[in-house]
Amino acid sequence: MEKDEYLQNITEKIPEELVTYGLLFTAANRIQAAGDRIMDELTLRQQFLLVLLSLFDDYPPTLQELATVFGSSYQNVKRMAAALEEKDYLRIRKDRADRRKIRIDLNREKYELMRGERYRTAEAFSEKLYSGISEEEIKTLNAILRKIDDNLAEMEKD
């Protein structure tokens, strides 16, 4: 049996759940790598964090609130926020009323410059990423990923 045929036989034996896991893992890594090439200065995760931060309008969220919306740990978001503060995209400060809380202020001027410079590139990236996928398929994918996320949240409680 040739090597390619042998590998094909192995591949066909992989249960669908494992194929899905592998595809999710691979897709996430490839999306991040491709997105990181969009901007020299910012990673895709940093860009996403800034977009989420901009949704808070004039309310500077606490670091914990931002981490919750981002869907990551406090420490991961704190590390990203520190890197973004060094690049002047945001400011990290203590809450005036409760010094234990850390608030995040978006540098809206710099954020708007970033959006203006990279909007077309990011839009083209999204168009290519979702090419050939209908709006209904995206909604279905989102529903499935939310269920997986809910299952993971339950697993974290155990």
Secondary structure, 3 states (H helix, E strand, C coil): CCHHHHHHHHHHCCCHHHHHHHHHHHHHHHHHHHHHCCCCCCCHHHHHHHHHHHCCCCCCCEHHHHHHHHCCCHHHHHHHHHHHHHCCCEEEEECCCCCCCEEEEECHHHHHHHHHHHHHHHHHHHHHHCCCCCHHHHHHHHHHHHHHHHHHHHHHHC
